[in-house]
Amino acid sequence: MEKPTVLIADGNEEFRLALAGALAPHYRVLSCGSGWDALTLLRTHQPEILVLDPTVPDLDGLSLLEIALQENLH
């Protein structure tokens, strides 16, 4: 069975790495440090779970979610 994909979008690299390490045994983990990178990953990988910092750099989390909903990326 294929692991579900989780995307971690957070500007704090230390947090991203720690969370990715904790989730990796159970999930396929993608991570990035900016909102625009997160949007690209959402478009290309369509993860089942999104861990999103609302203050992620470049494109804030709420704007990212608004775009994702408009593009039907849920």
Backbone torsions as a table, in degrees:
resi	resn	phi	psi	omega
1	MET	NA	135.6	-179.2
2	GLU	-77.1	139.4	178.2
3	LYS	-70.4	143.5	173.2
4	PRO	-65.6	153.4	-179.7
5	THR	-98.6	134.5	175.2
6	VAL	-120.9	136.8	176.2
7	LEU	-110.7	124.8	176.2
8	ILE	-106.1	117.9	179.1
9	ALA	-119.5	103.8	-176.8
10	ASP	-152.8	138.6	-179.1
11	GLY	-73.5	-13.8	-178.9
12	ASN	-91.2	104.8	-175.7
13	GLU	-61.6	-40.0	-180.0
14	GLU	-60.6	-44.0	177.3
15	PHE	-63.2	-46.7	-179.9
16	ARG	-56.3	-47.4	-177.9
17	LEU	-65.1	-41.2	179.6
18	ALA	-64.7	-45.8	-179.8
19	LEU	-66.7	-42.0	177.9
20	ALA	-59.5	-42.7	178.4
21	GLY	-62.8	-38.3	179.7
22	ALA	-71.5	-33.2	-177.2
23	LEU	-87.7	-22.4	-172.8
24	ALA	-54.7	-35.7	179.3
25	PRO	-64.6	-21.5	-173.6
26	HIS	-115.1	-15.9	-175.3
27	TYR	-135.5	157.4	165.9
28	ARG	-84.0	118.5	-171.1
29	VAL	-107.2	129.2	170.3
30	LEU	-115.5	145.8	177.4
31	SER	-147.4	155.1	178.6
32	CYS	-157.1	166.3	-176.3
33	GLY	-112.8	7.7	179.1
34	SER	-140.1	156.6	179.7
35	GLY	-65.4	-39.1	179.9
36	TRP	-66.6	-39.4	176.2
37	ASP	-64.7	-38.7	178.1
38	ALA	-62.1	-42.8	179.2
39	LEU	-62.0	-41.5	177.0
40	THR	-61.0	-45.2	179.9
41	LEU	-66.6	-36.7	175.6
42	LEU	-61.8	-42.7	-179.3
43	ARG	-66.6	-39.6	-173.1
44	THR	-89.2	-28.8	-174.9
45	HIS	-114.3	-18.0	-179.2
46	GLN	43.0	65.3	-178.9
47	PRO	-65.8	153.7	177.8
48	GLU	-76.5	-27.6	-176.1
49	ILE	-129.9	138.8	176.9
50	LEU	-125.4	122.3	171.8
51	VAL	-104.9	111.3	-168.9
52	LEU	-125.7	124.0	171.7
53	ASP	-76.7	122.0	-178.4
54	PRO	-64.3	-16.6	178.9
55	THR	-109.6	26.9	178.9
56	VAL	-55.6	139.9	-177.2
57	PRO	-62.5	156.8	173.6
58	ASP	79.5	-51.2	179.1
59	LEU	-139.6	110.9	-174.4
60	ASP	-62.5	159.7	-174.2
61	GLY	-59.3	-40.1	-179.7
62	LEU	-66.7	-40.1	176.9
63	SER	-65.6	-39.4	177.8
64	LEU	-60.6	-45.9	179.4
65	LEU	-64.3	-38.5	178.4
66	GLU	-61.4	-45.3	178.2
67	ILE	-63.8	-45.0	-179.1
68	ALA	-60.0	-40.6	178.7
69	LEU	-68.3	-39.4	178.2
70	GLN	-63.7	-33.4	179.7
71	GLU	-89.5	4.1	179.7
72	ASN	58.6	44.7	-178.7
73	LEU	-91.7	19.0	-179.7
74	HIS	-98.0	NA	NA
